[in-house]
Amino acid sequence: MGYAQLVIGPAGSGKSTYCSSLYRHCETIRRTMHIVNLDPAAESFDYPVAMDIRELICLDDVMEELGLGPNGGLIYCMEYPLRSFRHLEENLDDWLADELQNYLDDDYLVFDCPGQIELFSHVPVLRNFVDHLKRKDFNVCAVYLLDSQFMTDVTKYISGCMASLSAMIQLELPHINILSKMDLVRNKKHLKDFLNPEAQILLCDLNQHMAPQFTKLNKALAELVDEFSIVSFLPLDLRKESSIQYVLSHIDSCIQYGEDADVKVKDFDPEDDE
């Protein structure tokens, strides 16, 4: 069995930086982890790329040949291996299956995804990709990153929560939400209100920022976030190894990574001082 993180989130939320920091952290603790690039528009990386979708299709080539813009070209790139059953067999199965053969059981893959939210909100591209990984016996967790600067504006924060909820519904995976770039947050006084949002607090803030005609909508949105506890966030400060480890432990728990590892007596029974 293999294990995988699908790192998603809006453009600029810090996905590639997260992947790079995660790789360095695992390298420090001598844990094997492989980073996979799923962004056909990527140009450079701060981590070793184990697999690269640009070997299959490149955004610049698609834009030039088909006359598409960046967004349309990117969606075409992501849908290309999945555009039909024939392409699915000939491209995704061949490319991904061949690449996965290079990795043994219990390998841990982190997929660095593009930032266009339609890819994980209503276009079925990543859902089909996830289904393919599951057929290859991978436990997969969606890791949704949201820039912590969204906390400065409650309307942006609600928008981020709704995008996260869309991804949760579309992908149907164990799901971890992360507030990234916490090192840039100066006022952390009300941080808990955003990590585990409560309806009344959100509703009060929304009503202060929006016109009266939106009162009922605000109430419905706030209750949707709060009633079933469907959205909560973990803070991530990449300056702190403890913060990276904290987030990683939650993700590992979601995909049951390490649960079958042998218990080491020395971890629980320290040597007596002589």
Protein Blocks (a to p, Z undefined) as FASTA:
>chain_A
ZZddddeddehilmmmmmmmmmmmmmmnopacddddfbfkbfbdcbdcfbdfklmocfkl
mmmmnopafklmmmmmmmmmmmpmklmmmmmmmmmmmmmmmpcehiacdddddfbfklmm
mpcklmmmmmmmmmnopacdddddddfklmmpmklmmmmmmmmmmmmmmnopadddddeh
klmpmblmlmmmmmmccfklmmmmmmmmpcfklmmmmmmmmmmmmmnopaccddddfkbm
klmmmmmmmmmmmnogoklpccdfklmmccddZZ
